[in-house]
Amino acid sequence: MAVLETETHGQVLVVRLNRPERLNALNHELRTALAACWAEFRHDARLEVAILTGAGRAFCAGEDMKESLAERNPGGRAAAAEDCFNAGTLEKPVIAAVNGFAMGGGFMLVERTDLRVAAAGAIFEVSEAKRWLLGGWNHGHLANLPFPVAMEMALGFRFTAERFHQLGFVNRLVAPEAVLEEALGMARHLLTLPPAARVNTVHMMRRMRPAPGPAQQRLAAALHEHGAKSDLIESRAAFAEKRAPQFKGWNDPGDRYRLPQLDEE
């Protein structure tokens, strides 16, 4: 069974993550298939809009932690070729049709899309705080959400599709069986626009999204190293073994009080 399925509806490409037995978790094979699919979509003059969705009861559960553990590689292996969707170089609009769980890397796929339809009852989670040494500090900022909501996201709390719709992170909230059709309706609207207007507007809107500054990015890089790296594997092992994690925290307990600081230079 292919880990990625595609179908076309005129000028619309539907991309379906297809590892339902693993909640469409992103292993190396799926990441590589996605990168190839986006490259083909980008250069296919017959296709103008894409819809990204998942098979089964999940949109995408994020990192395949079984593969990461087997390879002792937190985060997993990247795709074999550059992924233009993740890199932000895909000029064509992408609509998320979130049919179920969107966790960790799955949440980040939704975040990179331009428009979002979600099934009532779908669950979202920014998972970095559970798996790394720094929580998902930038996601609420990118979504232009209020500080306490951004803090909640960064600390790994879960959000329902209903709440995300209220907050403006999701465009449409529909019954589960209507997710794909609603996304296709949005795609059909985009196709009524002059092609240059569609592409130029998406390009301009993407450039207007909030972005962390260089000093914040440097601080984040330092904080990603500030702690016991053994906890990265421990968090994944505990998840896979369905047990409580035994975290170390810091190699030197005094590092708790020696946090890297924001450098404004």
C-alpha positions in Angstrom: 0.0 0.0 0.0 1.4 3.4 -1.0 2.1 5.7 2.0 0.8 8.6 -0.1 -2.2 8.7 -2.4 -3.3 11.4 -4.8 -6.3 12.1 -6.9 -7.3 15.0 -9.2 -10.5 17.0 -9.4 -9.9 19.1 -12.5 -7.2 21.6 -11.6 -7.2 20.5 -7.9 -4.8 17.9 -6.5 -5.9 16.0 -3.4 -2.9 14.7 -1.5 -3.8 12.0 1.1 -1.4 10.8 3.8 -1.9 7.0 3.8 -0.5 5.3 6.9 -3.8 5.0 8.9 -2.4 2.2 11.0 0.2 4.6 12.3 -2.1 7.7 12.4 -0.2 8.9 9.3 2.9 9.4 11.3 5.8 11.0 9.3 8.5 8.3 8.6 11.3 8.8 6.1 9.3 7.1 3.3 6.3 9.4 3.7 8.4 12.5 4.0 10.3 11.6 0.8 7.0 10.8 -1.0 5.6 14.2 0.1 8.6 16.1 -1.1 8.4 14.4 -4.5 4.6 15.0 -4.7 4.9 18.7 -4.0 7.7 19.1 -6.6 5.6 17.4 -9.2 2.5 19.6 -8.3 4.6 22.7 -8.4 5.7 22.2 -12.0 2.5 20.7 -13.3 0.8 23.4 -15.4 -2.5 21.5 -15.3 -2.8 21.8 -11.5 -3.4 25.0 -9.5 -4.6 24.2 -6.0 -3.8 21.3 -3.6 -5.7 19.9 -0.7 -3.8 18.0 2.0 -5.7 15.4 4.1 -5.2 12.1 5.9 -6.6 8.6 5.7 -8.4 7.1 8.6 -9.1 8.8 11.9 -6.0 11.1 11.8 -4.7 13.9 9.7 -1.1 13.3 10.8 0.3 12.3 14.2 3.7 13.9 13.5 7.0 12.2 13.9 7.1 8.4 13.6 8.7 7.8 17.0 9.2 4.1 16.5 11.4 4.8 13.5 13.2 7.6 15.4 13.9 5.2 18.3 15.1 2.4 16.0 17.5 4.8 14.3 18.4 6.8 17.6 17.6 9.9 15.6 15.2 12.3 17.4 13.0 14.1 14.9 13.5 11.4 12.3 15.3 11.5 8.9 14.4 14.3 6.6 13.1 13.7 3.1 15.7 12.5 0.5 15.1 15.7 -1.5 14.0 19.3 -0.6 10.4 19.7 0.2 9.2 22.9 -1.5 6.0 23.0 0.7 8.1 22.9 3.9 10.7 25.3 2.5 8.0 27.9 1.6 8.9 27.9 -2.1 5.7 26.4 -3.4 3.8 29.2 -5.1 0.5 27.5 -5.4 -2.1 27.6 -2.6 -2.6 24.5 -0.3 -5.7 23.9 1.7 -5.7 21.6 4.8 -8.6 19.2 5.1 -8.1 18.2 8.8 -10.0 15.0 9.3 -8.7 14.0 12.7 -5.6 14.3 15.0 -3.0 16.9 13.9 -0.2 16.5 16.3 3.4 17.7 16.3 4.7 17.6 12.8 1.1 17.1 11.7 0.2 20.4 13.3 3.1 22.0 11.4 1.8 20.7 8.1 -1.6 22.4 8.9 0.3 25.6 9.9 2.0 25.8 6.6 -1.2 25.7 4.6 -3.0 28.8 3.4 -6.6 27.8 4.2 -7.9 25.2 6.7 -11.0 23.1 7.0 -11.4 20.9 10.1 -13.8 18.2 11.1 -15.7 18.9 14.3 -14.0 17.0 17.1 -10.5 17.0 15.4 -7.6 17.5 17.9 -4.6 19.7 17.5 -1.3 19.8 19.5 2.0 21.5 19.3 4.1 18.8 20.7 7.7 20.2 20.9 7.6 20.7 24.7 7.0 17.0 25.1 9.8 15.9 22.8 12.6 18.5 22.8 14.3 20.9 25.2 12.2 23.9 24.0 8.5 24.1 23.4 6.8 25.3 20.3 7.6 28.9 21.0 7.0 30.3 17.5 3.7 28.7 16.5 1.3 31.0 18.4 3.4 34.0 17.2 3.1 32.8 13.5 -0.7 32.5 14.0 -0.9 36.0 15.5 -2.6 34.6 18.7 -2.8 36.4 22.1 0.1 35.7 24.4 -1.7 33.3 26.9 -3.0 31.2 24.0 0.5 31.2 22.4 1.9 30.1 25.7 -0.7 27.3 26.0 0.2 26.1 22.5 4.0 26.2 23.3 3.5 24.1 26.5 1.8 21.3 24.6 -1.8 21.7 25.6 -4.3 20.2 23.2 -6.9 22.3 21.2 -10.1 21.2 19.7 -11.1 22.2 16.2 -14.0 24.1 17.7 -11.7 26.2 19.8 -9.3 26.8 16.9 -12.2 27.9 14.8 -13.2 30.4 17.4 -9.6 31.7 17.6 -9.4 32.1 13.8 -6.8 29.4 13.2 -9.3 27.3 11.3 -11.4 28.8 8.4 -14.3 26.3 8.3 -15.6 23.8 10.9 -17.8 21.1 9.4 -19.0 17.6 10.0 -16.3 14.9 9.5 -18.0 13.5 6.4 -18.0 17.0 4.8 -14.4 18.0 5.3 -13.1 17.1 1.8 -16.1 18.6 0.0 -15.8 21.8 1.9 -12.1 22.0 1.0 -13.0 21.3 -2.7 -15.5 24.2 -2.5 -12.8 26.5 -1.3 -10.5 25.3 -4.1 -13.2 25.9 -6.7 -13.5 29.5 -5.4 -9.8 30.0 -5.8 -10.0 28.8 -9.4 -12.5 31.5 -10.3 -9.8 34.2 -9.6 -7.5 35.4 -12.3 -4.4 33.1 -12.1 -2.0 36.0 -11.4 -4.3 37.4 -8.7 -4.5 34.0 -7.0 -0.7 33.4 -7.0 0.3 37.0 -6.2 -2.2 37.4 -3.4 -1.1 34.1 -1.7 2.5 35.3 -2.1 1.8 38.7 -0.5 -0.3 37.3 2.3 2.4 34.8 3.2 5.0 37.6 3.4 2.8 39.5 5.9 2.7 36.7 8.5 4.5 37.5 11.7 8.0 36.1 12.0 10.5 35.9 14.9 13.4 38.2 14.6 17.1 37.1 14.4 17.8 37.6 18.1 14.8 35.4 19.0 16.0 32.8 16.6 19.5 32.8 18.2 18.0 32.5 21.6 15.8 29.6 20.5 18.9 27.8 19.0 20.7 28.2 22.4 17.8 26.9 24.4 17.5 23.9 22.1 20.9 22.9 23.5 20.2 23.9 27.1 19.4 20.7 28.9 20.1 17.0 29.1 20.0 15.7 25.5 19.3 12.2 26.8 15.7 13.4 27.6 15.0 13.6 23.8 15.3 9.8 23.5 13.7 9.2 26.9 10.5 11.1 25.9 10.2 9.0 22.8 11.0 5.7 24.5 8.4 6.4 27.3 5.8 7.2 24.6 6.5 4.0 22.7 6.6 1.9 25.8 3.5 3.5 27.3 5.1 4.4 30.6 5.9 7.6 32.6 9.2 9.2 31.4 12.2 9.5 33.7 13.6 12.9 32.8 17.1 14.1 33.8 16.4 17.8 33.1 20.0 19.2 33.1 23.4 17.5 33.2 24.4 20.2 35.7 21.5 21.0 38.0 22.8 24.6 38.3 22.1 25.1 34.6 18.4 25.6 35.5 19.4 29.1 36.8 21.8 29.9 33.9 19.4 30.4 31.1 20.7 31.9 27.8 19.5 35.4 27.4 18.1 37.4 24.5 20.9 39.0 22.5 19.8 42.2 20.7 23.0 42.6 18.7 
